[in-house]
Amino acid sequence: MITPATSYKDPSAQHRAMENGQQALELNNYNYTRYHSMDEISGWMEQVVKENPGLVSSEVYGETFEGKNITLLKIGLDSGSKKKAIWMDCGIHAREWIAPAFCQWFIKEILRTHKTDEKLNLMLHNLDIYVTPVLNIDGYVYSWSNESNRLWRKTRSCPAPHCECYGTDLNRNFYANWGMVGISRNCCSEIYCGPNVLSEKEAVAVTEFVGQRVGEILCFLTIHSYGQLILVPYGHPEITAPNYDELMQVGLAAAQAIKDVHGMNYIVGTSPDVLYPNSGSSRDWARLMGIPYSFTFELRDKGQHGFKLPEEQIQPACEEAYAGACSIINYVHDKAFNISTTMTTTTMETTTAPAPRNNAALWTTLLVSCLTATTLL
């Protein structure tokens, strides 16, 4: 995507002048309409767990290249039996600050409404929701360090041999047609796929945690910006998900739910159809591993502000994205637990839907899926 030429403005300097450290750790005073540093997000996560016993717990499931703990929040109510799960991660690309802001908003809304919303309460008895507010922690911290680093995208791993540039594009590093399309072998490129598949410790952490729970996880949601898109597998133009039509149906319903909030249009489709081909994404890896519903959200906007979405747009962007995510989660839950669901019908004015894929491509997907699963064993 084209990086807009906008001036740097450190939002942390604004709200730190108005909030002391103690207030920032009290959930009632936490400002969800501002961007937060990693230290503030970490403090917020600790407080969420502290104030919501029996509903929220945390788990460290890996560490970054620089040795920082990668921590998720697990949200769910005890049902006395083994549960299904939903995965959500944010901040895989450091400069996409609206993504971690959304993960925090998403959790805030669940905590705010789960006692009064009967359907949500039921889902939390049936499902656990795993949320990683910031996956690429090293890169995110680096993007906050000064003006020149604000648009940093990659991890912060050491340069490959014979190269001077740090980091790998984490969303090109997963075991999903790795290194085939939409990548670069140049380690200075923003879409550098890494010296080898799973070279990044952050990708390994997700692969191991999610991979051990493939039978439990029904839906994989990874949150990015920008472009106002809902992407379905796969990033390779010649490979099609076996449930492509259903993924499109679910994605179109989510796009309609988003539009119903503030009138924003989101386009739904595979990355080659509506954006560009790519390989090695976590979305594609999750689908290849057998998680039936896997989506990438590209949040606001369409390029006016790009990665520097103003803070005044955090709330509306999160409100609409929350509606879209809930639409998907509701569908996935209801299908898994045999609850009748009426899917909202969308129009072409709302989204662009590519034509159904062919059966030859479908069989290619099944073959690649089997080969990938065999290699991972």
Disulfide bonds with the S-S distance in Angstrom:
Cys90-Cys103 2.18
Cys163-Cys187 1.46
Cys165-Cys188 1.92
